[in-house]
């Protein structure tokens, strides 16, 4: 068997996955160097601010309410009945063309409003939080960098439905290429900014550069013509938000909000209880683990349009064949990456490895809590596969699980974080992830039988 055959058939690396992996792979490889740049140019306390910025920016989920992922699925369902011609127009029944157009108009209006609300909310909340818990770090300039990041986040949110819409149209490879360009520019902005003393300003600068890249590529490519033609194709049929999207979205929204309490609360709690240094260790550890997680998600995320299409056509045989193969490939790659990560960090810490006079291992969590967080990320590999499979049916059966686990994680993070610090947080979190893994597997098997036997 040739290497090309092994990669394409056994590992399932098609063109969409290839470009996504290039983007994610570049992100992870550059993240390793970013660790050095952060360690070299930011103090341990500034590192804590840097990663806590990211956790608080994630509050945008309370406004976006999971609509980005829903857009891709709804568009894929409508587009499965249409075909794009050489003039960049959708061909097919007027009903589906009109519904597709209504989706684009709705998304544009929705995200314009929430982008404004996100900027206001982040600006106010972030300013209050950092003012309260950074009294001992008066020498760290955080206010202007935070406002810059809030503005950049709002603009990125405003553009997010465009890429989600294009993915739903089947332009997964092209969107992956766009994100690959963003990942190429990202280290230039971050490393260059840190090297010239930009410090915390680099996060906001990076956000603005991402916006600029999306705008330029969309404007100079056929994407603009495709979207413009879809916008003008509105007829008598429309997707009704309250009747079709909202009954599904509110469940997704609750799941996403619960996800904030599951994954983003660590840094703010540690920042407030143990200080910026420990928050920085957790932030850098989670940045690396989330990067590995995002890398493996390329396998399942690039299959959403095809999975949704099979479901729309009730072709459950091919649906399960594609899903089963994709999940096996993802689990193999993900498990291998996590094991390698733990071994490398353990070796770095054990040998007290130094680079440019910096103890790199000290910027990550100690090996026990790091391993516990790695286990938690591993559980997300099968969980996200099952969740994607179920949500491609335009249903959200994981609502109760998300709410319960989110509440328990919130309580355990705050309680054990105050009592036992980072060890209390990570042990409790690892146990809760096991409970969630078992529960969601049961839901997946039960709902699959129920929906496909109707």
C-alpha positions in Angstrom: 0.0 0.0 0.0 1.4 3.4 -1.0 1.7 6.2 1.4 -0.9 8.3 -0.5 -3.4 5.4 -0.4 -2.8 5.0 3.4 -3.4 8.7 4.0 -6.5 9.1 1.8 -8.2 5.8 2.4 -7.1 4.5 5.9 -6.8 7.9 7.5 -9.6 9.5 5.4 -7.7 12.7 4.5 -9.6 14.2 1.6 -9.0 17.7 0.2 -11.3 19.4 2.7 -9.6 17.6 5.6 -6.2 18.3 4.0 -6.7 22.1 4.0 -8.3 22.0 7.4 -5.4 20.0 8.7 -2.9 22.4 7.1 -4.7 25.2 9.0 -4.9 23.3 12.3 -1.5 21.8 11.9 0.0 25.2 11.3 -1.9 26.5 14.3 -0.5 23.8 16.5 3.1 24.0 15.2 3.1 27.7 15.5 1.5 27.4 18.9 4.7 25.7 20.1 6.8 28.7 19.0 4.1 31.0 20.4 4.8 29.4 23.8 8.4 30.5 23.5 7.5 34.0 22.4 4.9 34.4 25.2 7.4 33.0 27.7 10.2 35.2 26.4 8.2 38.5 26.0 5.5 38.2 28.7 5.9 37.7 32.4 4.1 34.8 34.0 1.5 37.3 35.2 1.1 38.8 31.8 0.6 35.3 30.4 -2.3 35.0 32.9 -3.9 38.1 31.5 -3.3 36.9 27.9 -5.2 33.6 28.4 -7.8 35.1 30.7 -8.6 37.6 27.9 -9.5 34.6 25.8 -11.8 33.0 28.4 -13.7 36.2 28.9 -14.0 36.9 25.2 -15.7 33.5 25.0 -18.7 35.2 26.8 -19.9 36.0 23.3 -21.5 32.6 23.3 -24.3 34.1 25.5 -25.2 36.4 22.5 -24.3 34.2 19.5 -26.4 31.3 21.0 -25.0 28.6 18.8 -26.4 29.9 15.6 -23.1 29.6 13.6 -23.2 25.8 13.6 -27.0 25.8 12.9 -26.5 27.9 9.8 -24.2 25.3 8.2 -26.8 22.5 8.9 -29.8 24.5 7.7 -28.1 25.7 4.6 -26.9 22.2 3.8 -30.4 20.8 4.1 -31.8 23.4 1.6 -28.8 23.3 -0.7 -29.0 19.5 -1.0 -32.0 20.2 -3.3 -30.1 22.8 -5.5 -27.2 23.0 -7.8 -24.7 25.8 -8.4 -24.4 26.7 -12.1 -21.5 28.3 -14.0 -22.9 31.7 -13.4 -22.8 31.3 -9.6 -26.5 31.0 -9.3 -28.5 28.2 -7.5 -30.6 26.1 -9.8 -33.6 24.1 -8.6 -37.1 24.6 -7.2 -38.0 28.2 -6.4 -39.1 27.0 -2.9 -35.6 26.0 -1.9 -33.9 28.9 -3.5 -36.2 31.3 -1.7 -35.7 29.6 1.7 -31.9 29.7 1.2 -32.1 33.4 0.5 -34.2 34.0 3.6 -31.6 32.3 5.7 -28.9 34.6 4.4 -30.9 37.7 5.1 -31.9 36.5 8.6 -28.3 35.7 9.5 -27.0 39.1 8.3 -29.5 41.0 10.5 -29.1 38.7 13.5 -25.3 39.0 13.6 -25.3 42.8 13.1 -27.3 43.2 16.2 -25.4 40.8 18.4 -22.0 42.0 17.3 -22.9 45.4 18.7 -24.2 43.9 21.9 -21.0 41.7 22.3 -18.8 44.7 22.1 -20.7 46.6 24.7 -20.9 43.6 27.1 -17.3 42.6 26.7 -16.1 46.2 27.2 -18.1 46.6 30.4 -17.6 43.2 32.0 -14.0 42.8 31.2 -13.1 46.2 32.5 -14.9 45.5 35.8 -13.3 42.0 36.2 -9.7 43.0 35.6 -10.0 46.2 37.6 -11.2 44.2 40.6 -8.7 41.3 40.4 -5.5 43.0 39.1 -4.9 45.5 41.9 -1.5 43.9 42.5 -0.5 44.2 38.9 -0.8 47.9 38.3 2.3 47.9 36.2 0.5 45.7 33.5 -1.3 47.7 30.8 -4.5 45.8 30.1 -7.3 48.3 29.5 -6.6 49.5 26.0 -5.5 46.0 24.8 -8.8 44.7 26.2 -10.9 47.3 24.4 -9.1 46.6 21.1 -9.8 42.9 21.5 -13.5 43.5 22.2 -13.8 45.5 19.0 -12.0 42.9 17.0 -14.1 40.1 18.5 -17.3 42.0 17.5 -16.1 42.3 13.9 -15.1 38.6 13.7 -18.5 37.6 15.0 -20.2 39.8 12.4 -18.4 37.8 9.6 -18.8 34.3 11.1 -22.2 33.5 9.5 -20.6 34.1 6.1 -18.1 31.3 6.4 -20.7 29.1 8.0 -23.1 29.7 5.1 -20.5 28.9 2.6 -19.6 25.6 4.3 -23.3 24.7 4.2 -23.2 25.3 0.4 -20.5 22.6 0.3 -17.6 25.1 0.1 -15.8 23.3 2.9 -12.5 23.0 1.1 -12.5 26.7 0.1 -13.4 27.9 3.7 -10.6 25.6 5.0 -8.2 27.4 2.6 -9.4 30.7 3.9 -8.7 29.7 7.5 -5.4 28.3 6.4 -4.4 31.8 5.2 -5.5 33.2 8.6 -3.3 30.7 10.3 -0.3 31.7 8.2 -0.7 35.3 9.1 -1.6 34.7 12.8 2.0 33.8 13.9 3.4 36.8 12.0 1.1 39.1 13.9 1.5 37.5 17.3 5.3 36.8 17.2 6.0 40.1 15.5 3.8 42.0 18.0 5.4 40.3 21.0 8.9 40.8 19.6 8.5 44.6 19.3 6.9 44.9 22.7 3.3 44.8 21.8 2.5 42.6 24.8 -1.2 42.2 25.4 -2.1 44.3 22.3 -1.3 41.4 20.1 -4.6 39.6 20.8 -6.6 42.6 19.5 -4.3 43.1 16.5 -4.7 39.4 15.6 -8.5 39.7 15.7 -8.4 42.6 13.3 -6.1 40.9 10.9 -8.4 37.9 10.7 -11.3 40.2 9.8 -9.3 41.9 7.1 -8.3 38.5 5.5 -11.9 37.3 5.4 -13.2 40.5 3.9 -10.5 40.6 1.2 -10.8 36.9 0.2 -14.7 37.1 0.1 -14.7 40.3 -1.9 -12.1 39.1 -4.5 -13.5 35.5 -5.0 -16.7 34.0 -6.5 -18.1 33.8 -3.0 -19.3 37.3 -3.2 -21.2 36.7 -6.4 -22.7 33.5 -5.0 -23.9 35.2 -1.9 -25.2 38.2 -3.8 -27.2 36.0 -6.2 -28.6 34.1 -3.2 -29.5 37.3 -1.5 -31.5 38.5 -4.6 -33.2 35.1 -5.0 -35.8 35.6 -2.4 -39.3 34.6 -3.4 -42.5 33.5 -1.6 -41.0 30.8 0.7 -38.9 31.6 3.8 -37.4 29.8 6.7 -39.4 30.9 9.8 -37.1 31.7 12.7 -39.6 31.1 15.5 -41.1 28.0 14.0 -38.0 26.2 12.5 -34.8 27.6 13.9 -35.6 28.7 17.4 -37.0 25.4 18.7 -33.7 23.9 17.7 -31.5 26.9 18.5 -32.5 27.4 22.1 -31.4 23.9 22.9 -28.1 24.4 21.1 -27.7 27.7 22.9 -28.2 26.2 26.3 -25.6 23.5 25.3 -23.1 26.2 24.2 -23.7 28.3 27.3 -23.2 25.2 29.4 -20.0 24.6 27.5 -18.7 28.0 28.7 -19.0 26.9 32.3 -17.4 23.6 31.4 -14.3 24.9 29.6 -13.9 28.6 30.0 -14.4 29.2 33.7 -11.1 27.8 34.8 -8.9 30.8 33.9 -11.2 33.5 35.5 -11.6 31.4 38.7 -7.9 30.7 39.0 -7.1 34.3 38.1 -9.3 35.5 41.0 -8.2 32.8 43.5 -4.6 31.8 42.8 -3.4 34.7 40.7 -2.4 35.5 37.2 0.6 33.0 37.2 -1.5 29.9 37.8 -4.2 31.1 35.4 -1.4 31.5 32.8 -0.3 27.9 33.4 -3.9 26.6 32.9 -4.3 28.9 29.9 -1.2 27.6 28.1 -2.1 24.0 28.9 -5.6 24.4 27.6 -4.4 26.3 24.5 -2.3 23.3 23.6 -4.9 20.7 24.3 -7.7 22.7 22.6 -5.4 22.9 19.5 -5.0 19.2 19.4 -8.8 18.8 19.9 -9.5 21.3 17.0 -7.0 19.3 14.8 -9.0 16.1 15.2 -12.3 17.8 14.8 -11.3 18.5 11.2 -12.4 14.9 10.4 -16.0 15.2 11.6 -16.6 19.0 10.9 -15.8 18.7 7.3 -18.4 15.9 7.0 -21.3 18.0 8.3 -22.7 18.9 4.9 -22.5 15.3 3.6 -24.0 13.9 6.8 -26.8 16.5 6.7 -27.4 15.7 3.0 -27.7 11.9 3.7 -30.2 12.6 6.5 -32.3 14.9 4.3 -32.4 12.1 1.7 -33.0 9.5 4.5 -30.0 7.5 3.2 -29.2 6.1 6.6 -26.9 3.3 5.3 -24.4 5.7 3.7 -24.8 8.0 6.7 -23.7 5.4 9.1 -20.9 4.1 6.9 -19.4 7.6 6.5 -19.9 8.4 10.2 -18.4 5.2 11.5 -15.3 5.4 9.3 -14.8 9.1 10.2 -15.1 8.5 13.9 -12.5 5.7 13.9 -10.0 7.8 12.0 -10.5 10.7 14.3 -10.1 8.7 17.5 -6.9 7.1 16.2 -5.3 10.5 15.3 -6.6 12.2 18.5 -5.5 9.6 20.9 -2.0 9.4 19.4 -1.6 13.2 19.6 -2.7 13.4 23.2 -0.3 10.7 24.3 2.6 12.4 22.5 1.7 15.7 24.1 1.8 14.3 27.7 5.1 12.5 27.1 6.7 15.6 25.6 5.6 17.9 28.5 6.6 15.3 31.1 10.1 15.1 29.5 10.5 18.9 29.4 9.5 19.2 33.1 11.5 16.3 34.2 14.7 17.5 32.6 13.9 21.1 33.5 14.4 22.1 29.9 15.4 25.7 29.3 15.3 27.8 26.2 16.8 31.3 26.1 17.0 31.1 29.8 13.3 30.3 30.2 11.9 27.2 32.1 9.4 26.2 29.5 7.9 23.4 31.6 7.0 25.9 34.3 4.6 27.7 32.0 2.4 24.6 31.8 0.4 22.8 34.6 2.3 20.1 36.6 2.0 16.7 35.0 -0.8 15.3 37.1 -3.4 18.1 36.5 -2.1 18.3 32.9 -2.9 14.6 32.4 -6.3 14.9 33.9 -7.1 17.8 31.5 -5.8 15.7 28.6 -8.2 12.9 29.7 -11.0 15.4 29.7 -10.2 16.5 26.2 -10.0 12.8 25.0 -13.6 12.3 26.1 -14.6 15.1 23.8 -13.5 13.1 20.7 -16.3 10.6 20.8 -18.7 13.1 22.5 -18.4 15.6 19.7 -18.8 12.9 17.0 -22.0 11.7 18.6 -23.2 15.3 19.1 -22.5 16.2 15.5 -24.3 13.1 14.2 -27.4 13.8 16.3 -27.5 17.6 15.5 -27.2 17.0 11.8 -30.8 15.7 12.2 -31.7 19.3 13.2 -32.5 18.1 16.7 -30.8 18.7 20.0 -31.2 15.8 22.4 -28.2 16.7 24.5 -29.9 19.6 26.3 -30.4 18.0 29.7 -26.8 16.6 29.7 -25.3 20.0 28.8 -27.3 21.8 31.5 -26.6 19.3 34.2 -22.9 18.9 33.4 -22.5 22.7 33.0 -24.0 23.4 36.4 -22.0 20.7 38.1 -18.8 22.0 36.4 -19.6 25.5 37.4 -20.2 24.5 41.0 -17.1 22.2 41.2 -14.8 24.7 39.5 -15.7 27.5 41.9 -16.0 25.3 45.0 -12.9 23.1 44.6 -11.0 26.0 43.0 -11.4 28.0 46.2 -10.7 25.0 48.5 -8.0 23.1 46.7 -6.8 25.2 43.8 -5.9 23.8 40.4 -5.7 20.2 41.7 -9.3 20.3 43.0 -10.5 21.8 39.7 -8.8 19.2 37.5 -9.7 16.1 39.5 -13.4 17.1 39.7 -13.5 18.0 36.1 -12.0 14.6 35.0 -14.6 12.7 37.0 -17.4 14.8 35.5 -16.2 14.2 32.0 -16.4 10.4 32.6 -20.0 10.8 33.7 -20.8 12.9 30.6 -19.1 10.4 28.2 -21.3 7.5 29.5 -24.5 9.5 29.5 -24.1 10.9 25.9 -23.2 7.5 24.5 -26.5 6.2 25.9 -28.4 9.1 24.3 -26.6 8.6 20.9 -27.5 4.9 20.7 -31.1 5.4 21.9 -31.9 8.4 19.6 -30.3 6.7 16.6 -32.6 3.7 16.9 -35.6 5.9 17.6 -35.1 8.3 14.7 -34.1 5.8 12.0 -37.0 3.4 12.8 -39.7 6.0 12.3 
